[in-house]
Amino acid sequence: MSAPAMPEKVAAVTPVKSGAFGLRHYLICLKGIIVRECLRFLHQRERFISSLVRPLVWLFIFAAGFRQVLGVSIIPPYKTYVLYEVYITPGLCGMILLFSGMQSSLSMVYDREMGNMRILLVSPFPRWYLLLSKMLAGVSVSIAQVYAFLIVAWFWGVKAPPLGYLFVLPALFLSGMMLCALGMLLSSMIKQLENFAGIMNFVIFPGYFASPALYPLWRIQEASPLLYKLCLANPFTYAVELIRFAFYGQIDWVSLGVVTGCTLLFLGGAIIAYDPSRGLITRKQGTGGNG
């Protein structure tokens, strides 16, 4: 009888724990994700042009027609009457952040279908850090688009106080984080790229128009008390007001609290949803849903 075959030696694989990484490794990971997002944006010139065309159409065309119809009274943070173009500028900045956040979620759905998201999520870094880095990359791109819009608006004669362009940066960052977190949470619920447009239109347009981006809340309250209550329940309302007050070196504490709370809520939901062990993605794959 031949001697029994000896079992082959299997090399032990020691898993790399996230705790073994230092600050330098985390920064390298963050830099890689941000650079990738920026390169993707630079290679998509149509995305940059479309991000400017939308708000500029409102600023150049619609504002000229609505100026006489929608007069703006003296309301905080304004100390005098302002042109309608000046009033809607913070809302148009919010529009850029909103569309950019949804565009970032679209890229996550695309990456998930192409397999890139799976590679990212199985890396040794904590899942929350990877998703947070993805959000920071998206916000960096959206803030650059906002300042490009503000430069064009400045040449058009729509100007904020000089220091307002600096004061508004933290408000843009926090609002962008909230909207990117919302888009990330929604992307976890969308399994197929074809379903993205319908979901995003259902979120973007009601969120934008049911806010003080284009008209003051007091006018909405006079026209429809029900719509006014919907505006108060809309997180985008507080993002617009946070940006508006920041342009004039002021802080709307209610808006700051709501935006911060919604950011943490949406981000927490996205982290849970993108966790294969307990999130929505696992449940969808298990049931074969096409949501």
N, C-alpha and C positions, 0 to 999 in steps of 0.2 A: 504493500500500500504506500502510496506517495504521502509524504508529510503534508499536513494541512498548510494551506497558504497563510503566511504571516500577514496580519493586517498592516496596510501601509500607514506610515506615519503621516499624520495630518498636522501641518504647521498651525500652531495656535495663533489666532488673530485677536489682537488686543484692541477692542473698540476705543476710539478716541473720544474722550469725554469733553464736553464743552468747558468744564472747569479747568482743563489743562491749558486753555488759551489765555494769553495775556491781553492787555489793552491794545498792544500793537496789532495782534491778529484781528481783533474786533474792528479796529480802524481800517485795516487793509480790506476786510470784508465790506465795510460800509463804503469805502472808496470805490471798490470794484462795482458795486451795485449802482452807485450814483453815476460813475463814468459810463456804465453801460446804458443807463437811461438817457443821459445827455447825448451820447453818440446816436442812439436811436432817434432822438428828437432832431438832432442836426441833420440826419439823413432823410428826415421826413419834412421837407420844406413846406409841403402842402399843409401839414398840421400847424406849422407856425403861422402861415398866412391866414388860415381859417380861424385861428385863435384870435387874430387881430381884426379880421373883417367883421365878425359878429358884433363886438362892442363898438367898433368905429361906425358901422351902419346906424346903430342906435344913437350914437353921439352926433353924427353929421346930418342924418336925414330925419329920423324920428324926433329928435330933440327940437329941431327947427320947426316941425309942425305942431308939436305938443307944447311949445313954450307959451303960447298965448292961451291954451286951453287949461293946462295944469299949472297954475300959478302956485308958488311955494311961499307959505307964510314964514314968519321968523320963528323957527323952532331950533332947539338945541341940536347940534353944537354951533349953529350959525347965529351970529349976533346982528345980522342985517338981512335984507332980502338978497337972495342969490339967484343967478340964472338957473334955468332948468338943467342946462348942461352940467353945471357945477353940482347940482343935487344928485344927478344920476351917475356921476363918475364913480363913487364908492360901490354902487350897485353893479356897474359894469366891471369893476375889478373883481367883485364877487362872482360875476358871470364867468369870467376867465378861470377863476379857481374852481368853480363848479364843473364846467365842461372839461377842464384839465383833469380833475379828480375822476370823472367818469371815463375819460380817455385812458387814464392809468389803469382803471379796473378792466377796461377792454383789453389792454395789453396783457393783463394777468390771465384773462380767459383764453386769449390766444396762446400765451406761453404754456398754459395747462394743456391745451389741445396738442401743441407741438412737442410736449414733453419737457420743455425747459423748466417749468415750475416744479416738476417732480425732482429734477436734479438739484434745484435750489433748496427744496424743503427737506431733502434727505442728507444735507450737509450736517456736520457735527455741531454747527452753531445752533443756539436755542431758536425755536420757531418764532417766538415773539420778537427776537432781535432781527431776524431775517425780514419779517413783515414790517417791522418798524423802519428798517433800512430802506425797504421798498417804498414806504410812505415818504420818507425824507427825500428820496430821489425824485419822486413825483412832485413833491412840494417845491423843491429847488427849481425844477423846470417851469412850474406854473408861476412862481414868483418872478422869474426872468421874463415871462410873457406879460405879466402885469406891468412891470416897469417899462417894457417896450411900448405898451399901450399908453402909459402915462407920458412918455416922451412925445409920442405923436399928438396926444391931447394938449400937451404944453404948447406945441407949435400952433395948434388950432386956437389957442387963447384960453383954454380951460386949465387954470393953474390953482394949485393948493399953496398954502404957506410953505416957504422954502424948507423949514425943518419938518413939515408934515410928511415929506417924502421919506424921511428917516424914521419918524415916529410910527408911521404906518407899517413898517416892516414886521414888528412882532405880531401885529394884528393879522397881517397877511399870512404869516407863518402858521399861527394858531388856527385861523379859519381854513387854510389849505390842508392842515393836518386833519381837521374834522371832516372835510369833504372827501379827502383821500381815504380816510378810514371808512366812511360811509360807502364809497365806491368799492373798497376792498371787501366789505361785508356783503354787498350785493353781488360781487363777482363770485363769491363762494356759493351763491344760490343759483348761479347760471352755469349749466353744464355744457351747453352747446352755444357756439358763437352766434348762430343764427337767431337765438332768442335775445341777444343783447340789446338790439335797437328798441324793441318794444318795451323792455324793462326800463331802459335809460330814459326814453321819452316820457314814461309814466312818472319818473322821478324828477327829471330836470325841469320840465316846463311848469308843472304845478308848483314845484319848489321855488322857481324863480319868480313867477308872476304873483304868487301868493306871499309877497314880501314887500318891504318898503324900498325895493331896488329902483322902481320906476315912479312911485307916487308915495306921498307921506301916509303914515298909518291913520292919521286923523281923517284924511279924505276917505280912506277905505271904511273907517268906522261910520262915517256919515252915509256912505252909499249902501253898505251891507254889514250889519253887526255880526252876522254869521261868518262872513269872509274875514272880518277883523279877528274873530276868535281863532280861525284857522291860521291866520298870519302869526298870531301869538304862539301857536303850537308848532310853527315851522322853525326848525333850527337855523335855516338859512337867513331868516329875519335877523337873528342876533349876530350872525357873521357880518351882514351888511352894516348893521349899526355899530359894531365894534370897529370896523374899518372906517366908517364915517367919522366917528369921534376921534379916532387915532390921527386922522389927517390934521386935526386942529389941536393936537397935543393933549387930548382929554381921554379919560377912560370911562366907558359905560360899564359899571360893575356888574349889572344884571346880565348884559350880553357876554361879558368875560366869563362869568360863572356858567352860563348856559353852554357856551361854546366849549369850555374846558370839560364840563360834564359829558356833553355829547361826544367829544373826542374820545374820552376814556371808555364810554359805553360802546361806541362803534368799534374801537380798536379791540376791546375785550371780546366782543362778539366775533370779530374777524379771526382773532387768534384761536378761539374755540372752534370756529367753523373750519379753519384750515388745519386742524389737528386730526390726522387720519384715525387716531384711536377713539375719538369721540365726536368728531365734527360732522357737519352736514355732508361733506364730500363722501365720507364713508357710507353714510346712510343712503345717499343717492346711488353710489356704485353698487351697494348691496341690493337695492330694489330695482335697479335698472331704469331709474327715472330719467326723464329728459328735461328737467326743470331748468 
